[in-house]
Amino acid sequence: MALGDLTKQIAQQALLSATSKDPAPPPQPESLSGAILSEIARMQKVLKEDEELAIYFRNGTEEIRIVEVFMPSRQLAVLTGTDAARHLTRVIAPAESLQLVCKVMKVPPGSKPTRVNLVARKSSE
């Protein structure tokens, strides 16, 4: 009889250990750089054929119209665009400090809308 009780107790422990698994680790939060790229991509995706998304970065009196957003890491952003004098300009900044102004604008008839090029980092961190 003691052997039967022992077998029952072992079976119960095996059943409990099989059903009580460690909780799954919480999902990794999305990186800020990934969230920025995703949001810009979403805004561009819903544009009509005669619309474009104009993205501006402003620092003091300098305003740059962004044509490419490159995120080489989770923390760093490289913005490429043109200033008021149409000079090629790059901004290298921490992703958490970026403040971008995004505007949906109509394209003049006969013009082709431009799309902002979005580039994510190649390797995962």
N, C-alpha and C positions, 0 to 999 in steps of 0.2 A: 504494500500500500504506500509506503514511503517513497518507493521508486516512482510510482504513478504521480504523486504530488510533486516530486522533483522534476519530472518530465513536463508536467503542466506548467510549473513555474518557469522553466527554461523556455518553453514555447511562448509564454506570455512576454517574457523579456525580449525574445527575438522579435516578436510582433511589435512591441512598443519601440524598440530601437529602429526597426525598419520604417515605421510610420512617422516617427519624430525625427525629421531631418533638421540639420542646422538651417537657419533661415538663409535665403539667398542673399549674397552681398548686394548692397544698394547699387543701382545702375550709376555709371560714371556720368557726372553732369556734362552736358554739351559744352565744348569750349566756346569762349566768347568769340574767338575769330571764326569758328564754324557757324555760330549763330548769326554773325554779321553777314557772312557770305550767303547763308541760306535766306535771310530776309531780303537781301538785294535781289537774289535769284527769283524769289517769289514775286517781288514787285515787278520785275522785268517780264516774267512769264505771263502776266495778265494784261500786258499792254496791247493795244490795238495796233493795226498796221501803220496808222498815221501818228503814232505816239512814240516818245522815247523817254527814258528815265534819265534826268540830268541830276548828277550827284556832285555836290560842292563841299569842299573843305575850306574853312576859313580860319586864319590865324592872324589876329590883329587886322591890319588893312589888306592883307594878302588873301585873295580868294582864288581857288583852283577848281576848275571843272575836271572831275575825275573820269578817266577813260579805262583805268585798270585798277583792280584791288587785288594785291598779292599778299597772302598770309603765309610767310615762311615758317611760322611757329604758332603755338597757341597764344602767345603773348605779344607778338609783333605784327604790325601791319605796314605794308609799303604801298602807298597810293601814288599813281602816276596820272598826270593830267597836264593841262595847260593853264597858264595864268592869263591875266587880262591882255598882256602883250603877245599872247600865243607862244610863249616860250615853254619848252618841255620842262616840267617841274615834278620832282618827287618829294614825297613826305614819308619819313620813317618815324613811326610813333607806336607807343604801346597800345594794344587793342582796347584796353579799358579806358583810355583817354580820348578815343575817337568821338567826334561829334560831326556827323555827316548830315547835310541837308539834301533831301531827295525830293525832286519835283517831277511830276508827269507833265510833259510839254508836247504840244502839237507840233508836228513837223511841217514846214512850209510845203505846199504842193510841188511835186516834182523832185523833192529831196528824199533821200533814203535815211530812215532813222538809224541812229547809232546805238549800239548796245555796249554796256560796260562789261569788260572782260574780267571774269572772276577766276582767280587761281588760288588753289589751296596748297598746303604743304604736301610734299611727296611722301614723306615717311611719317608714321604715327609716333606720337610722343607719349 
